[in-house]
Amino acid sequence: MSKAGRILGTVVLAALISGPTRAEIVTVAVASNFTATMSAIADAYHEKTGHQVSLAFGSSGKLYAQIAHGAPFDLFFSADQTKPRALVDQGLAIADTEFTYAKGALALWSLTPGRVDDQGRILGRNDYRKLAFANPRLAPYGQAAMEVLKARGLVEKTRDKWVQGENIAQTYQFVASGNADIGFVALSQVMKNGQFTRGSGWIVPASLYAPIKQDAVLLKRAEDNELARSFLAFVHTDPASRIIRSFGYTVPSTPE
């Protein structure tokens, strides 16, 4: 966390606590891999300020399309960098508010203990029914999963076992429900405080896929929304950073 980020967060939050804002609620579009993490951040913000945050989760691609067609969101937390920057280029977001709030990690996971080994060798075997991952065209985590399969030379070998979720949340449900034996999910969905919460998994080496840098941006419609700006500032603070790290993400030391 940069010193400037901490100061900005402190100043804005202090102003909120001491006086009313023009807006009573902030509406945030959030990539589905960040569901549990953002929910925890929103709870911490509410406890700090008393203000409510309305969260809408979905694939980054679907949320981007909704925003481009006028959906009434104030902030966008994407699972990549390209979509927030595209909104800036289209005049739908404020350029100087964009920053990398987290770097994501990919895991191969099964609900069954001992099913997934710590090297991911199960991918090359033929003893599972279905392999789930998010749609690579819509979800950055799905794109990362495809990169891993290509790096391991397993695209054709596994193709007949694929089941694709619309987003990473649906992908997780495929595996958590048992409809897929194994699946590529966001590490944040299956890890808390450095441990897999259940089942078995392989933390995929970052060398096998392009970095998943996740950017946030203030949308143009909320340019004068003080509450939206204050929530964005809160994400820069140390309490928010600790929450983000606890779910297996890396937090950049300075905004990117």
N, C-alpha and C positions, 0 to 999 in steps of 0.2 A: 504494500500500500504506500503510495507516494505521500510525502508531507503535504503537498498541495491538495491531494484528495481528502486527507483527513481534515484539513482546515476547512475546505469547502463543505464537507459533510457536517462538521460541527456548527458552522455559521448558519447554514440553511435550516438544520434541525432546530437550533436554538430559536430561530425566527418563527418557526412553525409552532413551537410549544408556547411562545410568549404571546402570539396573536393569531387571529383567524386568517385563513387563506381564501382566495376567491373560489377555489374548487373544494368540494367536500369529499370527492372520491377520485381515485386515479384508476384507469383501466389499462391493463397491461397484457399484451399478446406475448406468449411465452412458448418457446420450442418445447415439445413434450418431454424430451430427455431431462429437462430442468424442472419437472413438475414438483417433486418432493423438495428440492432445494429452494425453489422460489416460494413455495408455500411456507417453508420455515422462515425465509427472509421476510415475507409479508407479515407473518405473525410477530417477528421481532420488531419490525417497523411500527406495527400497530401498538405493541406494548410500549415502545419508546415515545410515540407521538399521539396516540389515540385516533389516528386516521386510518380509514379502511382502504384496502387495495382490492380491486376486482381483477381476477386472473382468468385469462382464456388460454387454453393449451391446445396445441395442434402441431402438425408438421410445419417446419419453417416455410416450405413451399406454399402450402395452403394459406398460412397466415399472411405471407407476402402478397399473395393474390388478393386476399380479402382487403388488405390495406390499400393496395393499388386501386381497388374498386370502391373505396370510400368507407370501409369499416371504421367505426368510431373508437379506435384505440388511441391511447396517449403515448404509450411506449412500446417498443418492439425489442424483445430479447430473442435473437435468432440463434440457431445452432451453427451458423457459419458467419462469414464476413461479407459474402457477395450480396446477399439480399438487403441488409441495411445500407450498403453502399449504393445499391441500385436505387433504393428509395431516396437517398440523398441526391443522386444524379437526376432523378425525376422531379425534384423539388418537393417531395413529400415528407422529408425528414431534415433535421437541422444538422449540418455537417459537423460543427464543432462539439456536438454532444456524443458522437459515436466513439465507443471505446470497447476494448476486449475485456469482458467481465470474467471469463473463464476459458480454460483450455480443457476440452473433454478427453476422455479415455474410453477405449473400446474393450469389451470383455466378451468372451464366449462362455455361455452360462447354461446350466441345466438345473432343474428343480431337484434332481436326484443327487444325493451326496455321493461323491466318488465317481460320478459319470464322466465329468470333464477333467482331464489330467492337466497338470500345470505347464505343459508344453503345447497343448492343443493338438496332440497327435490323433485324437478322435476324429478330426476332420478328414484325415486320409484313410480311415477305416470305413467299412461298409456295414457297420453294426448299429446304425441309427436310422430312424424312419424319415424324419423331417428336420431341416435346418432353416430356422427363421432369421430373417433380417429385414430391415426397413427398405422401402422402395428407394433405390439409389437416385432416382430422378427428383424425389421430393425431400429426402432426408439426408443430411450430411453423414449421419452414422451408417446409413445404408450404403452410401458411396464408399465410406471407409471399409465396410465389410467386404465389398467387391474388390477393393484394393488388396485386402489380405488374401482372399481366395486366388487372385491373380498372382500375388507374390509367392504363394505356396504351390502354384500350378494345379489348382484344384477346381477351376471353374467348370470344366466339362464333366469331371468325375462326380461333382456334387449337384449338378444342375437339376437332375430329376428328383432331388430331395428338397428343393427350395420352396419356401412359403414366405411371401412378402407381406409385411404390414404396411399400412398407409403411413404410419409414423412409428417412432421408436416405442411409444407407449403401447400401441397395438401389438408390436413385435414382442414386447415383454409379456403381454397377456397370452400370446400364443404359447410361450414356453412355460409361464407360471401355471397355465391351465392344463398342461400336459399334451396339448394339441401338436406341439413340436417338441422333440426330444431335447434339442439343443438350439441355441440361437445367439446371434451377435446382438448384444444390448449395450446401452450406455453403462459404464462402470458405476455411475451414480445411482442407477436403479437397483443394484444388487450389493452395494457396499456401503457401510456406515462405520466411521471411525476406524478405517483400515482393515475391516474384516468383511468377508462375504456374509450377508445376513442369513442366508440359507442356501441349500443346494451345494453345487460345486462349480468352479469357474477357472478360466484362464485369463489373466490380464494380458491382453495382446500387446506385444512390444510396439512401442511408438514408431520404430523403424519400418514397420510393415504398412503404414498408411500415412497419408499427409496429415499434418497437425490439424486438429479440430479446434480452430480458434473461433470462439463464440462472441459475437458483437451485439451490443445494445445501442439503441438510438432513440432520441426524442422525436416524435412525429410532428409534422408541421402544424396540425390542428391543435396541438397542445403547447405551442411555442410560448404562450403567456400563462400557462397553467403552473402556478407556483408549487402545487402539490406534486405534480408529475416531476418537476425538476428536483424537488426535495427527495423524492423516492429514489431517483437516479443517483443523487448524491449519497444517499444512505448505502447504496450498493458498493460505494467506494470505501466505506468505513471498515475498521477492523472487525467489529462484530459480524458484519455481513461476510467478510472474507473468511472468517473462521467457520461460518456455516458452510460456505462454498467448498472449502477444503475438506470438511468432515464428510462430504459426499464423494470424495475421490477426484475432484477437479484440481487443477493447478490454477492459481490466481496470479496473473502478471503483477510484478512489483510496481510497474508504472503503467498508466493507460497506454494502449496500443492503437 
